[in-house]
Amino acid sequence: QVQLVESGGGLVQVGESLRLSCTASANIASIHSAAWYRQALGKQREWVALVTSDNTTHYKASVKGRFTISRDNARNTVYLQMNSLNTEDTAVYYCNVLQNGMNYWGQGTQVTVSS
């Protein structure tokens, strides 16, 4: 069982930045992949970014070039650096980890971008 705790959300203005953190209760060095998802009010949860075990990264088209996913195995933490935020980025952001065929989710952290 892996527990995930997200932090770093908040209220920012258009164009500003935030860094989300996701700290795992277990060693993430052996995880298959880690990802960030988000869910805006009234919409379905959508995938945002992924980092694999060999540190290959993938991004949703609308965040590519603005968001950066990374992992720090020594701290058992996955990050999402979000720059040039816009109002469409407003959502609850969730961390996801795939390990040994099991999916684990965090509780989510709210990101609100105000114009």
Secondary structure, DSSP 4 states (H G I P E B T S, - for coil): ---EEEE--EEEETT--EEEEEEESS-GGG-SEEEEEEE-TTS--EEEEEEETT--EEE-TTTBTTEEEEEEGGGTEEEEEE-S--GGG-EEEEEEEEETTEEEE---EEEEEE-
